[in-house]
Amino acid sequence: MTGHLPQWADGLPATLDTALRRAAEPGGPFDPAVGARLDAREEFPGEACAVLDGCGIAHAYVPPELGGAQGGLPELVASLRTVARRDVTVAVAHGKTYLGSVSAWVAGSYAQRRALARMVLDEHAVVSWGLTEPGRGSDLLAGQLTAVPTATGGWRLDGAKWPINNATRGRLISVLARTSTEGGARGFSLFLVDKERLAAGSWRPLPKEPTHGIRGADISGIAFDSAEIPAEALIGGVGEGLEIVLRALQLTRTVCTSLSLGAGEHALALAHDFAERRALYGTTLLQLPLARRTLGRAAASLALAEAAALLAARSAHCLPGEMSVVSALVKAGVPDLVQQTIDELAELLGARGYLTEQHADGMFQKLERDHRIVAIFDGSTAVNRSALIAQFPVLARRARTGAHDAEGLAVLVGDGPVPPLDHGALRLMSRTGCSVVQGLPTAVDRLAHLAADGTVPRRAYEAATALAEEIATVADAMAALPPASRDTPPQAFALARRYERCFAGASAAHLLLTAPAGTPHAIRLTAALERSLELLRPGHEAPQDAYEELLSLPTVPDDPVGPNEANSAKELIA
């Protein structure tokens, strides 16, 4: 995606890309060989994180009104995507500060937000997010860590949080604590805890846990034993903790797509480079039909994932009331689609996809392991699909009528900057459904006119029309399901997955309206539409040449804010 499309960002990703290319030189912090050694030793990538500190990526973690970057959530996603394209572990390790801070951005007082922004920007403070507990899984209502009022007006914390990213390395941690013995939706509150202000002996780190992927990340925990914190540590009101967390998750789940996009692009670059070099049957693997189809389909899948992630990031600014739906869609859908793509590319690479030393410093097997954790972060795929299923009635009703927020959608897919993010406009349930999906029939009408005069390929209009038919079928199936309950039938989860793909395809169709004919962006988006139909219609295959043009494009799309000098496979993995 480039500047004439709705923008990802406004400068920081390009700065990061330049710095990371320099840091990837032999012996540098982002040198793949260095990353492989750290991964083997399960060692934290401290030097690589220091490079990110020096690049100013923390500005993307802070709202612009508090001194942060102007590009909002799209800029944050683009920035972490740029890092994940080199090393998912580093992106996870450094990006956690946004996840730990976001509750304060959503519900903190101005004084809390200003103080936290200063610490993140000026002191490079690491912030973690303490939600889960040993033996509780993802059930936040089962949390047993308590916060009890003290005689001095503060609070006393007792209990443990685990497993938590940066629990040991972080100075600050946002802690969800039980403040009512009865628990329930209003029985939890949120606190921003500064470990440097805790009394000695009132807390201790829990050991780092060995992990399959992101081996160097600080996945550990923290235990509190009568740890006293001041009254001003409370974020929002007493009993509002769960609601604040659920609203914050709408943003963090969207940000997680950056990890998938970066990993997917890296995987494609590695596979493309291998196919280009691998000699077989008097030619190269890249020239063989099956390999070309696999690489082209992978590129189309990533274009589809990118379209969904881009409109999700912009939706936080343009359609914040719909983020309970949109964030669940992309948090479940984008990692699922990218993992499927990585698996297919692994088959193309064969044994080289599993070797740790003999091929490209083992980068493919590392990114494949690292990426699998993305589906678990900030609510697993099943958790997000359950959240989506709870909103099936409104989604079905609005999809069948075509009702949508036309004004918000126009700004969303327009070519201007995003408006400021209004955290107070985030809602636990969407009253207007999902305008990207519900507005597809209008987009199809516009594509018909553009196809008639040759502005977009005729096939793009036909694919969008077929996608609209699939959406109608999915909406009917949603409406036929019984009301959501604890015993959700398996077909509901299958429908949720189909709706995720409808959203991704509809995103590509909307973006195609502003992509000039024949440009790389129009080619990618047309292929993305074709790919969405393959995913939605079992047995359907895109035309033989549907993905062929993608093979002549850079394996890493151009930077949205200017030339990307690392947009070829060789340059990215060098």
N, C-alpha and C positions, 0 to 999 in steps of 0.2 A: 504494500500500500504506500502511496506517496502523497505529496502535499495537496494535490487537487481532490483527494478523497478526504472524508472526515479524518482528522489527524489523530495519530497515536500520541504525539508528544510535541515538545517545542524545544529541542536542543540537547537535553541531557543524554539521551541514548546515543547520539552521534559522538558526544564527548567521551562517553564510556567506551564506545566501540574503538575509538582511536587509542585510548589509554590501554585497553585490554589487549589490543594487537601488539603494542609495545611490551606489555607485561607477559606476553606469550612467547617471547623470544627465548632461546635456549637458556635454561637456568633461572628464568623469571618466575614470578609467583603463579602465572597462568600457563606456564609451559606444561603441556600435557604429561610429559615425563615426571615433572615435579608433582603434579596432581595425582598421578598413579602411585608414586611412592607414599604420599600422604594417605591415600586411600588404603593402601596395603597395611600401613601402620596404624590406621584409624586415628590419624592425627588431625587436629583442628587446622583449617587453612588460614592461619592468622595473617600471614603476609599478603595473601590475596584479599582478605577483608580490609587490610590497611590500604591497599590500592583503591578499593571502593570508597573508603573514607576520604582519601585524597581527591577523588573525582567529584565528591560532593553529592553522591547518590542519596544521602540522608535528606536532602532538600525535597526529594520526591516522597518521603515518608511524612512530611509535615504540610498542613494546609497552607495555601499561599498567603492568607491573611495573617499567618503567624511566622512568615519569613520563608515558607517553602516554595517549591516550584509552581509555576503558573499553570502547567498542563493538567493538573488534577490526576484522577485515577488512570486515564489513558497514558499519561507520562510515566506513572509508576509501573504499570504493566509493561510498557515498552522498555523501561530501564532494566527491570529484573529479567525480562526476556533476553536482553542483550547479554546479561551475565550468565543466565542459564544456558545460552547457546555455547558458552565456553565450559561451564562447570556448574551443574545443578547443585552440588553440595555447597558451593560458595554462595549461590543465590539464596538457598534455604537458610544458611548460617547468618547471612547479613540481613536479608529481607525480613527476618522475624521481628526486627525492631518496629516495623510498621504494624504488624499484627499485635504486638504488645501495646502499642500506643493508641490504636484506633478507638478503643473504648473511651479514652479521654477525649478524642476528637468528637465522638458521637454525643457524649453526655457530660463531659467535665465542665467545671466553671471556667470563666475566662482566665482566672489566676492559675488554675491547674494546667490549662492548656498552654498558656504562655510559658510557665515554668518548665513544662515537659519539652516544649519546642526548643527552648534555650539549651536544655541538656542534650537533646538529640543532635542539634545543629552545631553547637559550640564545643561540646565535650565528647561527641561521638558515643553517647551513652547507649548501651545495649539494653533493650527492653524485651522481656519475654511475657508470655500469656499463660497463666496458670488456670486452666479449666478442668482438666481431667485428673482423676485420682486412681490409686491402685485398686484394682478389683471392681471398678465402676464402669468400665468401658466408656461409651460416648453418652451415657445417661447423666446429664448434668444435674437433674433433679435428685439423683442418688448421692450427690456429694456430701461428705461428712466433715470436711474442714470447717471449723466454726469461727465466727467472729463475735465476741461478747463485749458489750460496753464496759468500760472501766470507770472507776470513781473520778478519774481526772478528765473524763469526757472523750477519751480515745477509745481504742478497741484492742482486744487481745485475741491473737490468732493461735489456733491449735489444730494440727493436722498436717497432711502432706498433699502435694500435687505431683503427679507423675503420669506418663512420661512427658516432659516439657522441653521444648527446644530452647537452648541457651539458659536453662534454669540455673546452671552453675556459673557461666561466664557473665550473665546479665547482671547489671547493677539494680535495675528496676524490674518488677514483675507485677502485672495486673492479676489480682487474685479474686476468683469467684468464691465467696464464702457463705456458709449457711448462717443466717442471722435470726432465724426462727426455728425453734425445735420441731415444729410441725412440717417445715419445708414447704413444698409446693411452689407454684409460679411466683408468689410474692414472698417466698421465704429465703431469698438469697440476695446478697448485696455485693458490690464490686469495689475493690480497694487497689490503689496504686501504692505498692510497697517499695520503699527505698531500703535495700539491704544494708547500706552504709549507716543508716540511722537506727538499726535494730541493736538491742543490747547483746553483748557477747554471750554466746551459749543459748540464745533464744531461737536460733535457727541453725540448720545444717544442710549442706548439699547432699543429695542422694547420688550414688555412683552413676557414671555414664554407662548407658546400656549399649552393648554390641548390636549392630543393626546390619541387615543384608545390604541395603544401599545407604547413601549419604553417611558412609562409615565415619567420616571425620567430624560430622556435626555433633554439637553438644546436646545429645538426647539424654537427659538426666532427670533430676527432680529436686524438690526442696521440701524440707519438713520444718514446721514451726512448733515451738514448745513454749507457750505463754509469751509469745512475741508481741510486745505492745507497740502500736502504731498510733499516730496522732489523728485527731478528728478529721483534719483536712485530707487524709488519705482516701476518704470515701468519695467515690465517683457517682454522681447522681444522688438519688434518694435511697433511703433504707428500703429494701424490698424490690428495688428496680433492677437488680443485677442481671437476672436472666433476660429481661427485655432488652437491656443495653447490649448484652452479648449477642442476642439474636439479630439485632439491627447491625451490629458491627460485623457479624459473620457475612452479611450480604456484600460487604466490601471485600473482606479478606478472601472469601471464596472466589470472587471475581479475579482478584490478584493472583490466585493460585494458577490461573490459566497461563500466566507468564512462564512458569516452570515447564509446563507441557509444550508450549510453543517453542521455547528455546531448545529443549531436549529433542523435539521432533525435527527441527531444522538441522541440528547437529547430526542426528542419525542419518538424515537424507544426504547431507554433505559427505559423510563418511562412505555411505553406500554408493553414491554417485562416483566418487573418486575411485573406489575399488573397482567398480564396473568399467570405468574408463581405462584403467591400467591393466586389468586382468585379460591376458591373451588366451583365447580359446578358438579352436577350429579355424585358424588362419585369420581371425578377426579379434575383436574385443567383446567382452561380455556386454558392454553397453549397446552394441549393435544387434544383439540377439532379441527377437520379438518378445519373449517372456520377460526378460530383464527390463526391456524398455517399458513394457506394460506395468510391471511392478513399480518401477521408479516414477512413471507418470501418474499412476494411481496414488502413490504416496504423496507426491507433490500436490495433487488435487485434494487429498484428505487434509493436508496442512493448510491449504488455502481455505478450505471449509471451516477448519478449526479457528483460523485467524479471523475470518469474517464474524464468527460467533463471539469470539473474545473481544474484538474491537467494539462491536455494538453493545456488548454487555458493559464494558468499561465506560462507554459514553452514556449508557442508560442511567448510570448512577447520578449523572449530572442532569440529564434531560428527562428521564422518566423515573425518578427515585421511588415513587410509590409502587412501581412494578418490580423492584429489585428482589423481593422475596421469591418471586418466580424466576426472574432472569438469572440471578446468582446461582440458584439451585440447578437450573438448566445447564449452565456452562461448567459448574464445578463437577457435575456428574458427566456431562457430555464431552467436554474437551479432553480431559485425561483419558477417557474411554476410547475416543477416536484416535488419539495420538498413540496410546499403547498398542492398539491394533495395528497402526502403521509401523511402529517400531518392530513389532513381532514379524510382520511381513518382510521388512528390510533385513531382519536377522536371518530369515530363510535364504535371502539372496546372498548374504555374506557367507553363509555356511559356518564352518569351523572358526573363521576369522572373527565372527561376531562374539565368540566366547573366549578367545585367547587374551591373556592378560599382558603379554609382553611382545609377541611376535608381529602384531599388526597394529599400527597407529597407537602405540603405547597402551593398548587395551581400552581405548576411549569408548568403543561401542558397548562393550560389556559393562563398563562403569555407568554410562548414561542410562543403559537399560535397567540396571539395578536401582540407580538413583531415582528414575522416573516413577517406579512403582509406588513409591511412598506418596506421590501427589494425590492419588485417589483416596488416600486415608486422611490427609490433612484437612482440618477445619470441617469435619463431618465427612464420613465415608460416602461412597457412591450410593449405598442403600439408604443412608440417612437423608441425603439430598433428594433422592427419588421419593422417599416417603413424604418429605415436605412438599414436593410438587403434587403428589397424589392428593394431598389434603386440599389442594386448590383446583382439582379437576372440574368441579361443578361450574365455577365461574369461567374457567378456561374453555370448557366445552360450549357453554352458552354464548360466550362472546365470539368464539371462532365460528359458530354456526350463523351468527347474525352479521359478523364482520365489523361490529362496533369496536372502535379503538380511539386512542388519544391522537388524533390527526396532527394537532399542533405540536405536541411533544415529539412525535415520530418525525415530523418534518425537520425539526432542529437536530434530532438524533442523526439522521442520515445526510444532513446538509454538510457543506464544506467549510463551515465556520468553526471557531473555537468553541469548546463546551462552556456553558454557563457555570458559575460557582456551584460547588457541591453543597447542597442544603442537607446536612445530616439529620436535621429535625423532620425532614419530609420522608424519611425511610419508614416503611410500615411493615408490620408483621404479616399482613395478608394484603394481596393486591385486589383492589376494588375494580380495576379496569383490565385485569387479565394480563395479556402479553401483546402489546400493540405491534411488535415486530411480526409476529405470526398472524395476528388478526388483520393487519394492514396489507398482507400479501396480495389479495385480489386487486386492490388499487394499484399496487406496483405492477401486477400482470397487465392491467389495462395500459399503463404507461409504456411497458416493454413492447406491447403490440404496436404502438405507434413508432417507437424507436426501431423496431425490427423492420417495419414497413419502409422506412427511409434509409435503412442500412446502418444506422447508428450503433445497433447491437446485432450480433448474429441471430438469425432466425431460430437457430437451435436453442439459444438462451431463452427466448420467449416460450418455445415449446416445452422446455424443461421446467420453467417457472409455472407454466399452466398445469403440467403434470404434478408438480409439487403442491399446488393449491388443491388438487383433487385428493392427494394423500392427506393433507391437513383436514379436509372435510371428513374423510374416512376415520381418522384418528379422533376427531371431535365427536363423531357419532358413537364410537366405541367408548370414549370417556363418559359420555352421557348415559350409556347403558349400564355402567358399573353401579353396584350398590353404594350407598354412602360409605365414606372412609371409616375404618374401624381398626382395632388392634390386629385383627386377622385379615390383613390386606391380601387379596388373592394374587398369585404370581403374575397373572395377565396384566394387573395394574402396573407392575414394575416394567413389564415389556412395553406397555403403552407409554410410560414415562420416557423410556429410552427412545421410542419413536418420536415423541414430541421434541426431545432434545435435538434430534436430527432435522425435524421440521424447522425448529428455530434457527439452526445453523444454515440450512438451505435458504430460508427466508431472508436471513441476514445477507447472504451472498446476492440474492436477487435485488434487495434494496440498494446495496452498494454498487451494483452493476448499472443502476440508473445514472450514476455520475462518472462512470469510467469511460473515457473516450474509446471509440472502436479501434481495435487493432493494437491497443497498448498492452503491455504485460499485465496490467491490472485487470483489464477486460478478459484477457485470455485465462488468467487464474480464476476469476470469479465465474466465468462460464464453465470451466472445468469443475469448480466447486459445486455448482448446481447439478452437473451430471453425476458427480460423486454422491450427492445427497440422495438422488433417486436410486442409485445402486444400493445404498444402505437401507432405503425404505422399502424397496421392492425386491424380495428374495428372488434370485434367478435373473434379475434384470442386469444387463451389461450395457455400459455406455458404448456409443459407436467406436469402431476400431481406432479412429484417429482423434478421439475426444481429448486424449491426454498427450498426444504426440508433440504439440507445440510447446508444452511445458518443459520438455527436455532440452529445448534451446534457450531457456531462460536460466538466470542464476539460481542455484539451489537454495540460496538465502535471498529473499526478496529485498529490493532496495530499501534503504533506511527511509522512513517517512519524512524526515526533516532534511534530507540532503543526500549526496552521494555516499554510498556505503562501500568503502574500499575493500571490505572483507566479504564480498557477496559471491565468491566462487568457492567451490568445494576445496580446491587446493589452498586458497588463501586462508580459509577458515580453519583448516586442520593443520596448517603448517606450523 
